[in-house]
Amino acid sequence: PIVYVAAGHHRSAGAERVAAAVEAGRAAPAADGSHAHFPAVLFPAGQLVILPYNRLVKDLNGLTPEAF
């Protein structure tokens, strides 16, 4: 009954806006119909593991820590 978007929420929202614009006549549909689709995959909660996404900054590219 519930679906969570773990990654790609901007893509999902963008696809919805494109489809709405085409439906309202504000944008031309893609000749192949691709405007009406975007890739997605669903996993049962019991089979899904979302790992942490931690970024490590190794080089400040000449900036001070404060400027960064």
C-alpha positions as CSV (number, residue, x, y, z in Angstrom):
1,P,0.0,0.0,0.0
2,I,3.0,2.4,0.4
3,V,5.9,3.0,-2.0
4,Y,9.1,4.9,-0.9
5,V,11.4,6.5,-3.5
6,A,14.9,5.8,-2.2
7,A,16.7,7.2,-5.2
8,G,15.5,9.1,-8.2
9,H,12.9,11.3,-6.6
10,H,14.0,14.2,-8.8
11,R,13.7,12.0,-11.9
12,S,10.2,10.9,-10.8
13,A,9.0,14.4,-10.2
14,G,10.5,15.5,-13.6
15,A,8.8,12.7,-15.4
16,E,5.5,13.6,-13.9
17,R,5.9,17.3,-15.0
18,V,6.8,16.2,-18.5
19,A,3.7,13.9,-18.7
20,A,1.5,16.7,-17.3
21,A,2.8,19.2,-19.8
22,V,2.2,16.8,-22.8
23,E,-1.3,16.0,-21.5
24,A,-2.1,19.7,-21.2
25,G,-0.7,20.5,-24.6
26,R,2.1,22.6,-23.4
27,A,4.8,20.2,-24.7
28,A,5.0,18.0,-27.8
29,P,4.9,14.3,-27.1
30,A,8.0,12.2,-28.0
31,A,7.4,10.4,-31.3
32,D,8.2,7.0,-29.6
33,G,6.0,7.7,-26.6
34,S,8.9,7.7,-24.2
35,H,7.5,10.9,-22.5
36,A,5.0,8.6,-20.8
37,H,7.5,6.3,-19.1
38,F,10.6,6.3,-16.9
39,P,12.6,3.4,-15.5
40,A,11.7,2.1,-12.0
41,V,12.0,-1.0,-9.9
42,L,10.1,-2.1,-6.8
43,F,11.5,-4.4,-4.1
44,P,9.5,-5.9,-1.2
45,A,10.6,-4.2,2.0
46,G,11.9,-7.5,3.4
47,Q,14.4,-7.8,0.5
48,L,15.5,-4.2,0.5
49,V,18.6,-2.8,2.2
50,I,19.4,0.9,1.8
51,L,23.1,1.5,2.6
52,P,24.4,4.7,3.9
53,Y,25.7,7.2,1.3
54,N,28.6,8.9,2.9
55,R,31.0,11.2,1.0
56,L,34.6,11.6,1.9
57,V,36.3,14.8,0.8
58,K,40.0,14.2,0.1
59,D,40.9,17.5,-1.6
60,L,39.5,21.0,-0.9
61,N,40.8,22.1,-4.3
62,G,42.8,24.9,-2.8
63,L,40.0,26.1,-0.5
64,T,40.3,26.6,3.2
65,P,38.0,24.4,5.3
66,E,36.0,27.5,6.1
67,A,35.6,28.5,2.5
68,F,34.6,25.0,1.6
